[in-house]
Amino acid sequence: MHKYFIRNKISLLLITGFAAFTAMSYLYDLKSGKQIFTTRFIPFGREMLFFLPAMFILIGLLDTWVSKEKVQTLIGEGSGIRGNLLIILLAMFQAGPPYAAFPTTYLLWKKGASVRNIFLYLGAFSTIKLPLLVFEMTFLGWKFSLIRTLVTLPVIFVLSFIMEKSVRNRNFTVRKV
Amino acid sequence: MIVLIVTFLSVVVSYLVDKKKTIAGIQAGLRLFLQVLPSVFVLIWVTSTLIYLLPAGVIAHYLGREAGLTGYLLAALLGAISLIPSFIAYPLAGVLLKYGVSIQVIAMFLSTLFMVGVPSIQLEARFYGWRTAIVRNVVYLAGAIIAGTFIALII
């Protein structure tokens, strides 16, 4: 518990600050502070409280069930283009806010996924996951989604190559938080 | 919604096959969740404040048709520094369209919005270290601007 506070001290400090600001807004009837809380923070926070625990439980389950050897052959170093496509598919079938991808990459890394596939996962998850595409089509049309997907795919491929090069010889690792 | 169903089914199936493993898995997952919870909390609060300070009308004014190249650059910058969940980003994009912002500028905004996350960089750094987190955001920003430009040209 003590360790937890130390590791998260900056975040906890900021949370206290925000909470104090919100409390003051209610005490002194400050419109902006109240609105930030009720019309922005609550709806955003609701998404987090719904998605994240479920996602983390799924990560925990995958961790206990999927063996390292299996992951290594499928998406590890030397898994080639097939591994790349597989990781993109995996990313597309996920949901959640962009930052939800980081904990998943920790698991993938621990199980032996290659550096390139870690960054490919980040790229694909943030740009072309299916729930996002469905949402996009309803608001901006399927043509927009199609063009964006076709342009983005090669770009995230190139980016993952660049990242792979950038971390080479630098002992890249995904830490457990 | 789908995530909740998938998780629920996975837990049920996993529990039926191996009770011990399932409980260990859920515990490990929730422990990880608790570790990132404070960072995520801060992230949401910062985003909430940012969105409040920059309502759609104001954004549209700076990204409007007359804005030209500056509009694109602003859109890229705005996308990079904000972290909006897609269920807010797309309705926002719809509103911006109505205010007269071009679909090209919106493409640029969405591109950097998805690929770069300045507000989440502190969370990212805890997983990959500061150097990699910063390099990734810079590299992906360049990629997002290139992708955004191509999307804008094709549409």
HADDOCK unambig.tbl for C-alpha pairs under 7 A between the chains (distance, minus, plus):
assign (segid A and resid 8 and name CA) (segid B and resid 38 and name CA) 6.71 0.50 0.50
assign (segid A and resid 11 and name CA) (segid B and resid 38 and name CA) 5.54 0.50 0.50
assign (segid A and resid 11 and name CA) (segid B and resid 39 and name CA) 5.54 0.50 0.50
assign (segid A and resid 11 and name CA) (segid B and resid 42 and name CA) 6.20 0.50 0.50
assign (segid A and resid 12 and name CA) (segid B and resid 38 and name CA) 6.20 0.50 0.50
assign (segid A and resid 14 and name CA) (segid B and resid 42 and name CA) 6.66 0.50 0.50
assign (segid A and resid 15 and name CA) (segid B and resid 42 and name CA) 6.06 0.50 0.50
assign (segid A and resid 36 and name CA) (segid B and resid 48 and name CA) 6.05 0.50 0.50
assign (segid A and resid 36 and name CA) (segid B and resid 49 and name CA) 5.91 0.50 0.50
assign (segid A and resid 36 and name CA) (segid B and resid 52 and name CA) 6.13 0.50 0.50
assign (segid A and resid 40 and name CA) (segid B and resid 48 and name CA) 4.97 0.50 0.50
assign (segid A and resid 41 and name CA) (segid B and resid 44 and name CA) 6.56 0.50 0.50
assign (segid A and resid 41 and name CA) (segid B and resid 45 and name CA) 6.04 0.50 0.50
assign (segid A and resid 41 and name CA) (segid B and resid 48 and name CA) 5.34 0.50 0.50
assign (segid A and resid 44 and name CA) (segid B and resid 44 and name CA) 6.57 0.50 0.50
assign (segid A and resid 45 and name CA) (segid B and resid 44 and name CA) 6.68 0.50 0.50
assign (segid A and resid 51 and name CA) (segid B and resid 3 and name CA) 6.97 0.50 0.50
assign (segid A and resid 53 and name CA) (segid B and resid 30 and name CA) 6.64 0.50 0.50
assign (segid A and resid 53 and name CA) (segid B and resid 33 and name CA) 6.40 0.50 0.50
assign (segid A and resid 54 and name CA) (segid B and resid 3 and name CA) 6.83 0.50 0.50
assign (segid A and resid 54 and name CA) (segid B and resid 4 and name CA) 5.94 0.50 0.50
assign (segid A and resid 54 and name CA) (segid B and resid 7 and name CA) 5.90 0.50 0.50
assign (segid A and resid 56 and name CA) (segid B and resid 29 and name CA) 4.58 0.50 0.50
assign (segid A and resid 56 and name CA) (segid B and resid 30 and name CA) 6.17 0.50 0.50
assign (segid A and resid 56 and name CA) (segid B and resid 33 and name CA) 6.06 0.50 0.50
assign (segid A and resid 57 and name CA) (segid B and resid 25 and name CA) 6.95 0.50 0.50
assign (segid A and resid 57 and name CA) (segid B and resid 26 and name CA) 4.98 0.50 0.50
assign (segid A and resid 57 and name CA) (segid B and resid 29 and name CA) 4.54 0.50 0.50
assign (segid A and resid 57 and name CA) (segid B and resid 30 and name CA) 6.22 0.50 0.50
assign (segid A and resid 58 and name CA) (segid B and resid 7 and name CA) 5.72 0.50 0.50
assign (segid A and resid 59 and name CA) (segid B and resid 29 and name CA) 6.03 0.50 0.50
assign (segid A and resid 60 and name CA) (segid B and resid 25 and name CA) 4.29 0.50 0.50
assign (segid A and resid 60 and name CA) (segid B and resid 26 and name CA) 5.53 0.50 0.50
assign (segid A and resid 60 and name CA) (segid B and resid 28 and name CA) 5.33 0.50 0.50
assign (segid A and resid 60 and name CA) (segid B and resid 29 and name CA) 4.14 0.50 0.50
assign (segid A and resid 61 and name CA) (segid B and resid 22 and name CA) 6.42 0.50 0.50
assign (segid A and resid 61 and name CA) (segid B and resid 25 and name CA) 4.47 0.50 0.50
assign (segid A and resid 61 and name CA) (segid B and resid 26 and name CA) 6.30 0.50 0.50
assign (segid A and resid 63 and name CA) (segid B and resid 25 and name CA) 6.78 0.50 0.50
assign (segid A and resid 64 and name CA) (segid B and resid 21 and name CA) 6.40 0.50 0.50
assign (segid A and resid 64 and name CA) (segid B and resid 25 and name CA) 5.70 0.50 0.50
assign (segid A and resid 95 and name CA) (segid B and resid 3 and name CA) 6.57 0.50 0.50
assign (segid A and resid 97 and name CA) (segid B and resid 85 and name CA) 5.80 0.50 0.50
assign (segid A and resid 99 and name CA) (segid B and resid 120 and name CA) 6.67 0.50 0.50
assign (segid A and resid 102 and name CA) (segid B and resid 124 and name CA) 6.63 0.50 0.50
assign (segid A and resid 102 and name CA) (segid B and resid 127 and name CA) 6.88 0.50 0.50
assign (segid A and resid 123 and name CA) (segid B and resid 115 and name CA) 6.68 0.50 0.50
assign (segid A and resid 126 and name CA) (segid B and resid 114 and name CA) 5.32 0.50 0.50
assign (segid A and resid 126 and name CA) (segid B and resid 115 and name CA) 6.09 0.50 0.50
assign (segid A and resid 127 and name CA) (segid B and resid 114 and name CA) 5.67 0.50 0.50
assign (segid A and resid 127 and name CA) (segid B and resid 115 and name CA) 6.77 0.50 0.50
assign (segid A and resid 132 and name CA) (segid B and resid 86 and name CA) 6.47 0.50 0.50
assign (segid A and resid 136 and name CA) (segid B and resid 90 and name CA) 6.39 0.50 0.50
assign (segid A and resid 139 and name CA) (segid B and resid 90 and name CA) 6.24 0.50 0.50
assign (segid A and resid 139 and name CA) (segid B and resid 91 and name CA) 6.93 0.50 0.50
assign (segid A and resid 139 and name CA) (segid B and resid 94 and name CA) 6.38 0.50 0.50
assign (segid A and resid 147 and name CA) (segid B and resid 151 and name CA) 6.51 0.50 0.50
assign (segid A and resid 148 and name CA) (segid B and resid 151 and name CA) 5.98 0.50 0.50
assign (segid A and resid 151 and name CA) (segid B and resid 147 and name CA) 6.08 0.50 0.50
assign (segid A and resid 151 and name CA) (segid B and resid 150 and name CA) 6.95 0.50 0.50
assign (segid A and resid 151 and name CA) (segid B and resid 151 and name CA) 6.57 0.50 0.50
assign (segid A and resid 152 and name CA) (segid B and resid 147 and name CA) 5.87 0.50 0.50
assign (segid A and resid 155 and name CA) (segid B and resid 143 and name CA) 6.26 0.50 0.50
assign (segid A and resid 155 and name CA) (segid B and resid 147 and name CA) 6.62 0.50 0.50
assign (segid A and resid 159 and name CA) (segid B and resid 140 and name CA) 6.65 0.50 0.50
assign (segid A and resid 159 and name CA) (segid B and resid 143 and name CA) 6.78 0.50 0.50
assign (segid A and resid 163 and name CA) (segid B and resid 136 and name CA) 6.86 0.50 0.50
assign (segid A and resid 173 and name CA) (segid B and resid 128 and name CA) 6.30 0.50 0.50
assign (segid A and resid 174 and name CA) (segid B and resid 127 and name CA) 5.16 0.50 0.50
assign (segid A and resid 174 and name CA) (segid B and resid 128 and name CA) 5.02 0.50 0.50
assign (segid A and resid 175 and name CA) (segid B and resid 126 and name CA) 6.98 0.50 0.50
assign (segid A and resid 175 and name CA) (segid B and resid 127 and name CA) 4.73 0.50 0.50
assign (segid A and resid 175 and name CA) (segid B and resid 128 and name CA) 6.29 0.50 0.50
assign (segid A and resid 176 and name CA) (segid B and resid 127 and name CA) 6.56 0.50 0.50
assign (segid A and resid 177 and name CA) (segid B and resid 35 and name CA) 6.36 0.50 0.50
assign (segid A and resid 177 and name CA) (segid B and resid 126 and name CA) 6.27 0.50 0.50
assign (segid A and resid 177 and name CA) (segid B and resid 127 and name CA) 6.38 0.50 0.50
